[in-house]
Amino acid sequence: MKMKEDPLNIIITGVGGQGNIQASFIIASTAVQNGLFVSVGETYGASQRGGVVMSHIRLSEETQYGPLIPKGKAHVILGFEPVESLRTIGDFGNKETKAIVNPRPVYPIDVLSGEATYPATNEVLKAIKDLVYSVHVVEATELAKEAGDTLMQNIVMVGCLVASGFTPLKVETVRGVIKEIFAGKNPEANLKAFELGTKEMRRIKPL
Amino acid sequence: MSYVEVDEPRKRVLFMGNEAIARGALEAGVSFCSGYPGNPASEILETLAKAAKKFNLHVEWSVNEIVALEVAGAAAAAGLRALTAMKNLGADVCADFLMTVNLSGTKGGFVLVTGDDPSAHSTTTELDTRNYARLADIPLLEPATTQEAKDMTRFAFELSEELGVICMVRTVTRLSHSRGVVTLGSLPREKRVAGFSSQDMWTSGSSAIACMFHSVLHEKMRRAQEKFEESNFNQYVGKEDGDFLIITSGTGWLYSLEAVKLLGFQDRVGILKLGTTWPLPEKLVASHLKHAKDVLFVEEIDPFLEQNVKMLAAELIAEGIGPIRFYGKKSNHLRSEFGAGTGEIDSDTVIKALAEIKKLDYFPREKEYSEKASKAVGSYVPARSMGLCAGCPHRASFWAIKKALQWDGRNGIVAADIGCYSLGLLPTGFSVEKTLHCMGAGIGTANGFGNLIRFGLDKPVIAVSGDSTFYHACIPALINAKWNGANILYIVLDNNTTAMTGHQPHPGSGVNALGNASQKILIEDICKGIGIEARVQDPFKLEEAVQNLYEMLQTEGMKVMIFRHECPLTEARKREKRPRVYVDQDKCIGDECGCVRFCTRVFRCPGNIWDYTKKKAKIDEAVCIGCELCADLCPVRAIVVEEVA
């Protein structure tokens, strides 16, 4: 396994409660099993209370990198929410960045209270498309519902990332990690969510 | 799944920085662990609590940080290895003991871990606790990677025991809450026995004795410095005898390496990474300053290395070293978006500093792309403010406070404290709170505000704190208010947990750090002991709550209201089913209703959303926890609660 990009910089972005940290943990644990150097930088604490949550994941065959990806250097962005995907691309994206986005909005309290407006989702996706190399739109929340619980959209998205070929991670290794992490906590449903993600990613074409 | 307890030396595992610190303590054979919850340090004690049974550890959440340091100090004085972990501001709380136990010394390894929070992600200030190591004159270690977080913690115990002085390990949010690969070391088999003989003395003394111990401490620090000169935690990379030097510590190390690589400066810039930062390994630093013409300091928060190295450089002038041009916080080269000496640093901060010094242009992306990206973000991306969780009882409490103050009509002052309910300063808590500082400062400052009537400040004064904060820092001020006759209505928001930091138990929870049952120490009993009657009220019984608060505001003296309702996040873990709450959209009048979208615009619970297609209110059933409060407040009763069988 020779990585084309080293370090490979992946960002998972979304809001508190969407399971960012669990998703980054699965990806990072798989990479460690593959013998890679891994750094994951996470912002949480106060941001759990409805704020932006972002995980930076950096994989390398050579060395341990710092936990924060420099500006404009993300190779892959896994967006759990459309405007958060755009916010992250604004800082870390470039012309070669590949994005995978769940288009379901999670409205900020500022929007619900009428102090800010939330744009039409298709406009956000178009703005994203204009900034990156490719964008795959995945109805991950719907697929998670099919697997048994909308909360598993994070696992669906991990399935998409692994099936995308944007990383050196293999489906079988990730399945093993999911089984280990969810041992005693319904691994079957999570494996199903993962499976649905991989299938969907192979099925769809980028925007 | 945690590898913290695994006894497989040389296994490569993924650890969070705080788990690595806990593992380092276990590898050092720690027996006694204490702390008080606070981001970014909480997971250190939580990890050790999980390992307590297997490793026969005493692990406690202490009532506050000074008690934590004292209990651990005693264990160490009795020959055990002991660790205390806390967030940055905890160091302030325990400083009194720290400034004497540095003199009295230790028998067993005694380690203080402090978690600093550059950018104040979850703190009210960016305190740099390294200054405490210099102030107390104790050895300081600054891990730069997850691996070092483990290795340095282990080493800190050995050093502390060898020198007989408490040692400090300083971590920061970006290390504590990051994950990285760690190679495990071996776990000890030796079991220690505690002892304190009739000949033992453990004191800093006073007068001549205190001065003698002070001098002994200086000798210990000289020995620490000798060891640090040879330490593998310090290293140099880059051009041999380079004339441009970066001196860095902690997270600055990996950021500097990446910045130099991205700029292609590997052959032009040397990096001296220090892991042992107080006392400064002066000979090592001098050996690199000898060749340097320019030095850039890369470190989090204060110019700590910067000042210490500059002092050394002044001494070295007489030895023919220099002149050297220094860059860093003082020169304003190493600066975040907020300025120098404030805000987190990262690779970009270092790149910017190097580019400025070397008079280069560096653009991570083409200018045109950056402009397009910021334009897209500016046009489409709304702000996402922090808010109280769905079903949070504090939302009800703040609503009750707001209403009671409106009824009272005298523009009362609300002095707040540290916890989830600090969000009461923001619109999510209806902006009822007006002051916020440190743990206990709500009721403390209320003691002042509540004694200003004769100077013309005739307003009701409300202090607000949480339950864990009540035990931590509020009791002395409560006694003071009773003693000195302040007029205060003190509201304790009791959700039966330390919620903000991840739901750790406290003296009122009925369990300890290990999850074992303990006697509940009730807030109302403590108040009664002081001679203050406390009312207990469920804030979700809103009308009653407002009425009670209003009545209490009309009387003089020190009064306590306990708003008691469990945190919905802990409650949800225990509950098997929750009521279904939904909006009867035939009843909801939508924008035509005079309420002007009360549920989303005013009440601001994330479970209350707006159906933009039907232009009516809606409940996000994935978020709603079924507290039913909005159902009581909807003017047309369109929000329906359905008990689920």
Boltz contact constraints between the chains, C-beta under 6 A:
constraints:
  - contact:
      token1: [A, 28]
      token2: [B, 14]
      max_distance: 6.0
  - contact:
      token1: [A, 28]
      token2: [B, 179]
      max_distance: 6.0
  - contact:
      token1: [A, 29]
      token2: [B, 14]
      max_distance: 6.0
  - contact:
      token1: [A, 32]
      token2: [B, 14]
      max_distance: 6.0
  - contact:
      token1: [A, 32]
      token2: [B, 181]
      max_distance: 6.0
  - contact:
      token1: [A, 37]
      token2: [B, 181]
      max_distance: 6.0
  - contact:
      token1: [A, 38]
      token2: [B, 181]
      max_distance: 6.0
  - contact:
      token1: [A, 39]
      token2: [B, 180]
      max_distance: 6.0
  - contact:
      token1: [A, 40]
      token2: [B, 179]
      max_distance: 6.0
  - contact:
      token1: [A, 41]
      token2: [B, 178]
      max_distance: 6.0
  - contact:
      token1: [A, 42]
      token2: [B, 177]
      max_distance: 6.0
  - contact:
      token1: [A, 45]
      token2: [B, 39]
      max_distance: 6.0
  - contact:
      token1: [A, 45]
      token2: [B, 121]
      max_distance: 6.0
  - contact:
      token1: [A, 45]
      token2: [B, 122]
      max_distance: 6.0
  - contact:
      token1: [A, 46]
      token2: [B, 122]
      max_distance: 6.0
  - contact:
      token1: [A, 49]
      token2: [B, 386]
      max_distance: 6.0
  - contact:
      token1: [A, 50]
      token2: [B, 386]
      max_distance: 6.0
  - contact:
      token1: [A, 50]
      token2: [B, 387]
      max_distance: 6.0
  - contact:
      token1: [A, 50]
      token2: [B, 606]
      max_distance: 6.0
  - contact:
      token1: [A, 51]
      token2: [B, 384]
      max_distance: 6.0
  - contact:
      token1: [A, 51]
      token2: [B, 386]
      max_distance: 6.0
  - contact:
      token1: [A, 52]
      token2: [B, 384]
      max_distance: 6.0
  - contact:
      token1: [A, 64]
      token2: [B, 145]
      max_distance: 6.0
  - contact:
      token1: [A, 66]
      token2: [B, 254]
      max_distance: 6.0
  - contact:
      token1: [A, 66]
      token2: [B, 255]
      max_distance: 6.0
  - contact:
      token1: [A, 66]
      token2: [B, 258]
      max_distance: 6.0
  - contact:
      token1: [A, 67]
      token2: [B, 174]
      max_distance: 6.0
  - contact:
      token1: [A, 67]
      token2: [B, 178]
      max_distance: 6.0
  - contact:
      token1: [A, 68]
      token2: [B, 346]
      max_distance: 6.0
  - contact:
      token1: [A, 70]
      token2: [B, 347]
      max_distance: 6.0
  - contact:
      token1: [A, 70]
      token2: [B, 348]
      max_distance: 6.0
  - contact:
      token1: [A, 71]
      token2: [B, 348]
      max_distance: 6.0
  - contact:
      token1: [A, 71]
      token2: [B, 364]
      max_distance: 6.0
  - contact:
      token1: [A, 72]
      token2: [B, 364]
      max_distance: 6.0
  - contact:
      token1: [A, 72]
      token2: [B, 365]
      max_distance: 6.0
  - contact:
      token1: [A, 83]
      token2: [B, 381]
      max_distance: 6.0
  - contact:
      token1: [A, 86]
      token2: [B, 380]
      max_distance: 6.0
  - contact:
      token1: [A, 86]
      token2: [B, 381]
      max_distance: 6.0
  - contact:
      token1: [A, 87]
      token2: [B, 377]
      max_distance: 6.0
  - contact:
      token1: [A, 87]
      token2: [B, 381]
      max_distance: 6.0
  - contact:
      token1: [A, 90]
      token2: [B, 373]
      max_distance: 6.0
  - contact:
      token1: [A, 90]
      token2: [B, 377]
      max_distance: 6.0
  - contact:
      token1: [A, 94]
      token2: [B, 365]
      max_distance: 6.0
  - contact:
      token1: [A, 107]
      token2: [B, 609]
      max_distance: 6.0
  - contact:
      token1: [A, 108]
      token2: [B, 382]
      max_distance: 6.0
  - contact:
      token1: [A, 108]
      token2: [B, 384]
      max_distance: 6.0
  - contact:
      token1: [A, 109]
      token2: [B, 385]
      max_distance: 6.0
  - contact:
      token1: [A, 109]
      token2: [B, 387]
      max_distance: 6.0
  - contact:
      token1: [A, 109]
      token2: [B, 604]
      max_distance: 6.0
  - contact:
      token1: [A, 110]
      token2: [B, 382]
      max_distance: 6.0
  - contact:
      token1: [A, 110]
      token2: [B, 383]
      max_distance: 6.0
  - contact:
      token1: [A, 110]
      token2: [B, 385]
      max_distance: 6.0
  - contact:
      token1: [A, 111]
      token2: [B, 382]
      max_distance: 6.0
  - contact:
      token1: [A, 112]
      token2: [B, 600]
      max_distance: 6.0
  - contact:
      token1: [A, 112]
      token2: [B, 609]
      max_distance: 6.0
  - contact:
      token1: [A, 113]
      token2: [B, 601]
      max_distance: 6.0
  - contact:
      token1: [A, 113]
      token2: [B, 604]
      max_distance: 6.0
  - contact:
      token1: [A, 114]
      token2: [B, 601]
      max_distance: 6.0
  - contact:
      token1: [A, 116]
      token2: [B, 382]
      max_distance: 6.0
  - contact:
      token1: [A, 116]
      token2: [B, 383]
      max_distance: 6.0
  - contact:
      token1: [A, 118]
      token2: [B, 382]
      max_distance: 6.0
  - contact:
      token1: [A, 119]
      token2: [B, 380]
      max_distance: 6.0
  - contact:
      token1: [A, 124]
      token2: [B, 380]
      max_distance: 6.0
  - contact:
      token1: [A, 127]
      token2: [B, 376]
      max_distance: 6.0
  - contact:
      token1: [A, 127]
      token2: [B, 380]
      max_distance: 6.0
  - contact:
      token1: [A, 131]
      token2: [B, 373]
      max_distance: 6.0
  - contact:
      token1: [A, 150]
      token2: [B, 622]
      max_distance: 6.0
  - contact:
      token1: [A, 180]
      token2: [B, 1]
      max_distance: 6.0
  - contact:
      token1: [A, 181]
      token2: [B, 1]
      max_distance: 6.0
